[in-house]
Amino acid sequence: MFTANATIKNPTGLHARPAAQLVALCKKFSSDLQITDASGNKFDPKSIISVLSAGIKQGSDVQVTATGADEDDAGGQIVGFINGLAE
Protein backbone atom coordinates (compact mmCIF):
# COMPACT_ATOMS: atom_id res chain seq x y z
CA MET A 1 0.00 0.00 0.00
CA PHE A 2 1.22 3.47 -0.92
CA THR A 3 0.32 6.38 1.36
CA ALA A 4 1.63 9.94 1.16
CA ASN A 5 0.50 13.45 1.96
CA ALA A 6 0.15 16.37 -0.44
CA THR A 7 -0.90 20.00 -0.12
CA ILE A 8 -3.13 21.87 -2.57
CA LYS A 9 -1.20 25.00 -3.57
CA ASN A 10 -3.41 25.99 -6.50
CA PRO A 11 -5.17 29.30 -5.58
CA THR A 12 -8.51 27.98 -6.85
CA GLY A 13 -8.18 24.53 -5.27
CA LEU A 14 -9.35 21.48 -7.20
CA HIS A 15 -11.82 23.28 -9.44
CA ALA A 16 -13.07 21.93 -12.78
CA ARG A 17 -9.91 21.89 -14.93
CA PRO A 18 -7.40 20.48 -12.41
CA ALA A 19 -10.07 18.09 -11.13
CA ALA A 20 -10.58 16.76 -14.65
CA GLN A 21 -6.81 16.44 -15.11
CA LEU A 22 -6.52 14.57 -11.82
CA VAL A 23 -9.32 12.17 -12.79
CA ALA A 24 -7.72 11.54 -16.20
CA LEU A 25 -4.38 10.77 -14.52
CA CYS A 26 -5.98 8.45 -11.95
CA LYS A 27 -7.93 6.49 -14.55
CA LYS A 28 -4.62 5.38 -16.11
CA PHE A 29 -3.92 3.18 -13.10
CA SER A 30 -5.44 -0.15 -12.14
CA SER A 31 -4.83 0.34 -8.41
CA ASP A 32 -7.63 1.26 -6.01
CA LEU A 33 -7.12 4.95 -5.24
CA GLN A 34 -8.48 7.12 -2.46
CA ILE A 35 -7.86 10.67 -1.31
CA THR A 36 -8.69 11.74 2.24
CA ASP A 37 -8.93 15.37 3.34
CA ALA A 38 -7.85 16.74 6.74
CA SER A 39 -11.30 16.21 8.26
CA GLY A 40 -11.33 12.53 7.26
CA ASN A 41 -13.65 12.81 4.26
CA LYS A 42 -12.70 10.29 1.57
CA PHE A 43 -13.28 10.59 -2.14
CA ASP A 44 -12.63 8.60 -5.29
CA PRO A 45 -10.11 10.42 -7.52
CA LYS A 46 -11.32 8.42 -10.53
CA SER A 47 -14.73 10.16 -10.34
CA ILE A 48 -15.08 13.81 -11.40
CA ILE A 49 -18.28 14.15 -9.35
CA SER A 50 -16.51 12.83 -6.26
CA VAL A 51 -13.53 15.16 -6.72
CA LEU A 52 -15.62 18.27 -7.34
CA SER A 53 -18.04 17.56 -4.50
CA ALA A 54 -15.12 17.18 -2.07
CA GLY A 55 -14.58 20.96 -2.33
CA ILE A 56 -10.82 20.83 -1.81
CA LYS A 57 -9.48 24.38 -1.46
CA GLN A 58 -6.03 25.98 -1.50
CA GLY A 59 -3.98 25.07 1.55
CA SER A 60 -5.82 21.80 2.12
CA ASP A 61 -3.70 18.83 3.14
CA VAL A 62 -4.77 15.52 1.65
CA GLN A 63 -3.60 11.95 1.97
CA VAL A 64 -3.26 9.85 -1.17
CA THR A 65 -3.65 6.08 -0.79
CA ALA A 66 -3.09 3.53 -3.56
CA THR A 67 -3.44 -0.24 -3.33
CA GLY A 68 -2.73 -2.58 -6.23
CA ALA A 69 -0.24 -3.69 -8.84
CA ASP A 70 0.88 -0.18 -9.82
CA GLU A 71 0.39 1.49 -6.41
CA ASP A 72 3.84 3.08 -6.12
CA ASP A 73 3.75 4.55 -9.60
CA ALA A 74 0.15 5.72 -9.19
CA GLY A 75 0.69 7.23 -5.77
CA GLY A 76 3.90 8.98 -6.76
CA GLN A 77 2.40 10.52 -9.89
CA ILE A 78 -0.76 11.65 -8.09
CA VAL A 79 1.16 13.26 -5.22
CA GLY A 80 3.47 14.92 -7.76
CA PHE A 81 0.48 16.22 -9.71
CA ILE A 82 -1.25 17.64 -6.62
CA ASN A 83 1.92 19.25 -5.24
CA GLY A 84 2.70 20.72 -8.66
CA LEU A 85 -0.68 22.37 -9.26
CA ALA A 86 -0.37 26.11 -9.82
CA GLU A 87 -2.34 28.54 -11.94
One Martini backbone bead per residue (centre of mass of N, CA, C, O) as a GRO file, in nm:
protein
   87
    1MET     BB    1   0.097   0.036   0.022
    2PHE     BB    2   0.025   0.370  -0.059
    3THR     BB    3   0.133   0.665   0.136
    4ALA     BB    4   0.060   1.023   0.107
    5ASN     BB    5   0.123   1.364   0.120
    6ALA     BB    6  -0.059   1.669   0.028
    7THR     BB    7  -0.072   2.008  -0.116
    8ILE     BB    8  -0.280   2.265  -0.198
    9LYS     BB    9  -0.168   2.548  -0.407
   10ASN     BB   10  -0.396   2.621  -0.565
   11PRO     BB   11  -0.595   2.901  -0.554
   12THR     BB   12  -0.864   2.719  -0.665
   13GLY     BB   13  -0.803   2.443  -0.631
   14LEU     BB   14  -1.025   2.170  -0.725
   15HIS     BB   15  -1.132   2.246  -0.994
   16ALA     BB   16  -1.232   2.154  -1.296
   17ARG     BB   17  -0.959   2.122  -1.447
   18PRO     BB   18  -0.780   1.975  -1.229
   19ALA     BB   19  -0.987   1.753  -1.179
   20ALA     BB   20  -0.982   1.632  -1.464
   21GLN     BB   21  -0.678   1.572  -1.464
   22LEU     BB   22  -0.679   1.383  -1.221
   23VAL     BB   23  -0.877   1.173  -1.332
   24ALA     BB   24  -0.713   1.099  -1.584
   25LEU     BB   25  -0.470   0.997  -1.430
   26CYS     BB   26  -0.612   0.779  -1.247
   27LYS     BB   27  -0.734   0.602  -1.490
   28LYS     BB   28  -0.445   0.470  -1.566
   29PHE     BB   29  -0.496   0.300  -1.310
   30SER     BB   30  -0.558  -0.009  -1.131
   31SER     BB   31  -0.564   0.097  -0.871
   32ASP     BB   32  -0.674   0.171  -0.566
   33LEU     BB   33  -0.815   0.492  -0.493
   34GLN     BB   34  -0.751   0.755  -0.239
   35ILE     BB   35  -0.882   1.054  -0.084
   36THR     BB   36  -0.795   1.247   0.212
   37ASP     BB   37  -0.889   1.474   0.421
   38ALA     BB   38  -0.844   1.641   0.723
   39SER     BB   39  -1.154   1.542   0.815
   40GLY     BB   40  -1.185   1.235   0.668
   41ASN     BB   41  -1.268   1.268   0.387
   42LYS     BB   42  -1.362   1.060   0.115
   43PHE     BB   43  -1.235   1.009  -0.228
   44ASP     BB   44  -1.269   0.950  -0.577
   45PRO     BB   45  -1.023   1.015  -0.829
   46LYS     BB   46  -1.209   0.869  -1.073
   47SER     BB   47  -1.429   1.099  -0.992
   48ILE     BB   48  -1.554   1.401  -1.069
   49ILE     BB   49  -1.779   1.427  -0.862
   50SER     BB   50  -1.611   1.359  -0.613
   51VAL     BB   51  -1.400   1.584  -0.641
   52LEU     BB   52  -1.589   1.834  -0.652
   53SER     BB   53  -1.756   1.764  -0.383
   54ALA     BB   54  -1.509   1.800  -0.183
   55GLY     BB   55  -1.389   2.096  -0.183
   56ILE     BB   56  -1.089   2.160  -0.251
   57LYS     BB   57  -0.861   2.383  -0.115
   58GLN     BB   58  -0.642   2.595  -0.052
   59GLY     BB   59  -0.420   2.435   0.187
   60SER     BB   60  -0.493   2.153   0.163
   61ASP     BB   61  -0.469   1.845   0.317
   62VAL     BB   62  -0.373   1.528   0.175
   63GLN     BB   63  -0.437   1.175   0.128
   64VAL     BB   64  -0.271   0.923  -0.052
   65THR     BB   65  -0.412   0.610  -0.174
   66ALA     BB   66  -0.262   0.293  -0.282
   67THR     BB   67  -0.390  -0.026  -0.426
   68GLY     BB   68  -0.170  -0.236  -0.610
   69ALA     BB   69   0.028  -0.302  -0.880
   70ASP     BB   70   0.065   0.043  -0.927
   71GLU     BB   71   0.093   0.212  -0.654
   72ASP     BB   72   0.364   0.372  -0.667
   73ASP     BB   73   0.317   0.517  -0.933
   74ALA     BB   74   0.045   0.641  -0.871
   75GLY     BB   75   0.111   0.791  -0.609
   76GLY     BB   76   0.348   0.961  -0.717
   77GLN     BB   77   0.191   1.109  -0.946
   78ILE     BB   78  -0.034   1.233  -0.773
   79VAL     BB   79   0.138   1.392  -0.576
   80GLY     BB   80   0.288   1.552  -0.795
   81PHE     BB   81   0.039   1.688  -0.912
   82ILE     BB   82  -0.068   1.830  -0.659
   83ASN     BB   83   0.202   1.984  -0.583
   84GLY     BB   84   0.211   2.121  -0.894
   85LEU     BB   85  -0.019   2.302  -0.863
   86ALA     BB   86  -0.067   2.594  -1.084
   87GLU     BB   87  -0.213   2.934  -1.187
   0.00000   0.00000   0.00000
